[in-house]
Amino acid sequence: MFEKSRLSQIIEPLRSQFMIMKECLACKGQISDKSIKIVAEEDNSYMLHLACPHCQNSLVLLASVNDIGVGLVGMMSDLNYDDAKRLYTKEPIDEDYLLDAYQTLHKISFNKYLNF
């Protein structure tokens, strides 16, 4: 786990410019430093997990800091920190797996499961 000062070094420059690090996108509750955890770090890029203590929603945020500026991509999620950490290390799903899943689902007649 990263020490608090390391986390502060990463998030303070981001917080000073982006409201996304200060409040929850869903309920607008304040997000404290203890609600932010580093999932992964490589060079000057970070994957952060923000958990709202008020509404329990989460945000997975990719931040890249360089001489030109800051790049941010985030998404609301139901992943907790442990899930985000576990999924970060998993191999990506390939096209064949995705095609097999589609074909399997396509064969199922969902009408028989719905009450129409």
Contacts in CASP RR format, 6 or more apart in sequence:
PFRMAT RR
TARGET T0000
AUTHOR 0000-0000-0000
METHOD contacts of the structure
MODEL  1
MFEKSRLSQIIEPLRSQFMIMKECLACKGQISDKSIKIVAEEDNSYMLHL
ACPHCQNSLVLLASVNDIGVGLVGMMSDLNYDDAKRLYTKEPIDEDYLLD
AYQTLHKISFNKYLNF
1 37 0 8 1.000
2 38 0 8 1.000
2 41 0 8 1.000
4 33 0 8 1.000
6 38 0 8 1.000
7 33 0 8 1.000
7 36 0 8 1.000
7 37 0 8 1.000
7 38 0 8 1.000
8 33 0 8 1.000
10 38 0 8 1.000
10 46 0 8 1.000
10 48 0 8 1.000
10 63 0 8 1.000
11 21 0 8 1.000
11 33 0 8 1.000
11 36 0 8 1.000
11 48 0 8 1.000
13 65 0 8 1.000
13 70 0 8 1.000
14 20 0 8 1.000
14 21 0 8 1.000
14 63 0 8 1.000
14 65 0 8 1.000
14 70 0 8 1.000
14 72 0 8 1.000
15 21 0 8 1.000
15 22 0 8 1.000
17 70 0 8 1.000
18 70 0 8 1.000
18 72 0 8 1.000
20 59 0 8 1.000
20 61 0 8 1.000
20 72 0 8 1.000
20 74 0 8 1.000
21 31 0 8 1.000
21 36 0 8 1.000
21 50 0 8 1.000
21 61 0 8 1.000
22 30 0 8 1.000
22 31 0 8 1.000
23 29 0 8 1.000
23 30 0 8 1.000
23 31 0 8 1.000
24 30 0 8 1.000
24 31 0 8 1.000
24 52 0 8 1.000
24 54 0 8 1.000
24 55 0 8 1.000
24 57 0 8 1.000
24 59 0 8 1.000
25 57 0 8 1.000
25 59 0 8 1.000
25 76 0 8 1.000
26 52 0 8 1.000
26 55 0 8 1.000
26 57 0 8 1.000
26 76 0 8 1.000
27 52 0 8 1.000
27 54 0 8 1.000
27 55 0 8 1.000
27 57 0 8 1.000
29 52 0 8 1.000
29 54 0 8 1.000
29 55 0 8 1.000
31 50 0 8 1.000
31 52 0 8 1.000
31 53 0 8 1.000
32 53 0 8 1.000
35 50 0 8 1.000
35 51 0 8 1.000
35 52 0 8 1.000
35 53 0 8 1.000
36 48 0 8 1.000
36 49 0 8 1.000
36 50 0 8 1.000
36 51 0 8 1.000
37 48 0 8 1.000
37 49 0 8 1.000
37 51 0 8 1.000
37 81 0 8 1.000
38 46 0 8 1.000
38 47 0 8 1.000
38 48 0 8 1.000
38 49 0 8 1.000
39 47 0 8 1.000
39 48 0 8 1.000
39 49 0 8 1.000
39 60 0 8 1.000
39 81 0 8 1.000
39 84 0 8 1.000
39 85 0 8 1.000
39 88 0 8 1.000
40 46 0 8 1.000
40 47 0 8 1.000
40 85 0 8 1.000
40 88 0 8 1.000
41 47 0 8 1.000
44 64 0 8 1.000
44 65 0 8 1.000
44 66 0 8 1.000
45 62 0 8 1.000
45 63 0 8 1.000
45 64 0 8 1.000
45 65 0 8 1.000
46 62 0 8 1.000
46 63 0 8 1.000
46 64 0 8 1.000
46 65 0 8 1.000
47 60 0 8 1.000
47 61 0 8 1.000
47 62 0 8 1.000
47 63 0 8 1.000
47 84 0 8 1.000
47 88 0 8 1.000
48 60 0 8 1.000
48 61 0 8 1.000
48 62 0 8 1.000
48 63 0 8 1.000
49 58 0 8 1.000
49 59 0 8 1.000
49 60 0 8 1.000
49 61 0 8 1.000
49 79 0 8 1.000
49 80 0 8 1.000
49 81 0 8 1.000
49 84 0 8 1.000
49 85 0 8 1.000
50 58 0 8 1.000
50 59 0 8 1.000
50 60 0 8 1.000
50 61 0 8 1.000
51 57 0 8 1.000
51 58 0 8 1.000
51 80 0 8 1.000
51 81 0 8 1.000
52 58 0 8 1.000
52 59 0 8 1.000
57 76 0 8 1.000
57 78 0 8 1.000
58 76 0 8 1.000
58 77 0 8 1.000
58 78 0 8 1.000
58 79 0 8 1.000
58 80 0 8 1.000
58 84 0 8 1.000
59 74 0 8 1.000
59 75 0 8 1.000
59 76 0 8 1.000
59 77 0 8 1.000
60 74 0 8 1.000
60 75 0 8 1.000
60 77 0 8 1.000
60 79 0 8 1.000
60 84 0 8 1.000
61 72 0 8 1.000
61 73 0 8 1.000
61 74 0 8 1.000
62 72 0 8 1.000
62 73 0 8 1.000
62 74 0 8 1.000
63 70 0 8 1.000
63 71 0 8 1.000
63 72 0 8 1.000
64 70 0 8 1.000
64 71 0 8 1.000
64 72 0 8 1.000
65 71 0 8 1.000
77 84 0 8 1.000
79 87 0 8 1.000
END
